[in-house]
Amino acid sequence: MPDYRRNRMPGATYFFTVNLFDRRSDLLVKHIDPLRDAIRVVRCRSPFIIDAWVVLPDHMHCLWTLPEDDVDFPRRWRAIKKAFSKSLPVTEQRSPVMIRRGERGIWQRRYWEHTVRDDRDYAAHMDYIHFNPVKHGLTDGPGDGPFSSFLRCVTAGLYPSGWLGGASDLPETGERK
């Protein structure tokens, strides 16, 4: 088995992509409230800042900033996945190996993680997150999706209200203030 090494920097900002096991599923949006509850519970126990988040039917992207003395995002993801999985009835297909291990067939085991290097990298990942529903043909604009932090980011001044919505001269976007 490969030896996956994660870049762990205390207080860093991280970009994540987390996928469902069945990429044809709409489980995340169909059960958005249990997902939100799982995130809320984990954040109460192990705080982190949600800089951006978008939930699509079969995967999600997010930017988190951890506390200054903390590097343990894997524990947080394990707890979110576990709490969400426990909130759902067992209806998914599972292999004999998954059943023997007590695994659910909801999440892919791994997830993509990237340590944000600087403000430009932060802006690029922020834009990627908010444009993703448009890229997948789920919405016409980044503010149209019901499970996105885009409008919150507009309110915070990270984006102009017309970003990709008809503005003729688009400035640099998503940068930290």
N, C-alpha and C positions, 0 to 999 in steps of 0.2 A: 504494500500500500504506500502511496506517495506520502512524503513528509511535508505537509502544508505548513508554511511559516507565515504568520501574520505580522504585519508591521504594527507594533503597539507603542504609541507615544502618549504619555499622560496629557490629558486635556486637549487632545487633537480633535479635528473634525474628520469624519469618515463618510464616504459615500458607499451605499450598499444597494445591491440588487438581490432580492430574495424571491425564489420561484416555487410555485406549486409543483408537486411530482407530476401531475397530469396537466400539461400545458394547454389542454383544450378545455379545462375547467373554468367555471366562473365563480368558484367558491369564495374568493376574497371579497367580491362586491356583493354576492348573494348573502354573505354572513358578515357584513361590515361591522355591525355592532359588537359581536363577540371579538372581532379583531381589535377594535378600538378599546374594548374593555381589557383585553390582554395587554395591550400597550400601556394603558393607564395604570394597571396594577404593577407592572414591571417598573414603570417610571417612578411610582411611589416608593418602591423598595430600593431601587438603584437609579437615581436621577440621571437624566441626560437632557440636553436641549435638542428639540426637533427644529432644525433649520428649514427643512423642506421635506415633503412626503407626497407621493402619489401612489394610489392603489388602483391597479388595473385588474381585470378579471382573474388572470393567472399569475401575476407577479407584481412586485412593488419595488419602488426605488425611494431612497431617502438619504438625507444628510443629517448626521447627528454630531453634536459636539459634547464630548465627555467632560466631567469635572476635572479640574487641574491635576488631581492626584490619582486619577483612575484610567485604566487601560482595558477594562474587562467588558468589551462589547460582546464577546462570544457567549458569556453567561446570560447577558440580556437577551440575545437572539434565541438561545436555547429556551429561556423562560417564556418568551413571547410565543414561540412555535408550540411549546408544550401546552400553555394555557389555551391557546386558540384550538388546538387539536382536541383537548379534553372537553371543550364546549360543544363539540359536534358529535352526533351519533356516528357509530361505526358503520358506514355504508360503502366505503371505497374498496376497490379491489386490492387485495394484499397477497403477496406470494407466501408460500409456506415458510420461507426464511424470515420474512417480515413478521409473520404471525409468531414464529418461535422466539424472535427477539423482542416481541411486544411492541413493534413499531407500527405506526399508522402510515397509511399511504397518502399522506397529505402534502408534505413538504419534500423538496429536494434536500438531500443531506447537507450539501454545501451551499454557500452563498458567495457572491462577489463582494469584495471589500477593497476599497482604495483609500489611502490616507491622503487627504487634501493637502497640497503642498503650499499654496499661496492664494492670494485673492483672485487671480486669473483662473486658477484651477477650480476654486470655489464657484466662481461665476459660471464656468463651463458646465459644471455638474448641476448647479441650480437650474440652468437653462435646459439641460438634458432632461431633468426630472419633469419640469413643467411642460415641455414640448412632447413628451412621450405619448400621452393619449392622442395627440394630433397625429404623430408619426404612425401609430397603430390604427388610425382611422376611427377612433372611438369618439372624438370630438372635433368640432371645426376650429376651436381656439383653445388656448391653455386655460382660460377662465370658465370654460363650459362644463368641465368635468366636476362631478359631485364629490370626488374623493381626492382632492388635490389641495395643496397648501398655496396655490398660486394667488388667489384673491387675498389671502393673509399677507403674502409677500408684497402685493401691490399696496395694500393698506400701510405696510411698514416702510414703504418708499423704496423697496428694492427693485421694483419694476414700474415703468410708466403704465397708466391704465390701458393705453392702446397697444401694448407690446404684442406684436404679431396680430393685431386686430385692426389694421387699417392705418396706423401711423406711418407717415411717409419717411421720416428720418428717425431711425431707431438708434438710441444711444447704447453704450455698453450697459449690460444689464446684469442683475443678480449679484452685484458686488456688495461686499460687507460695508456697512456704514460705520 
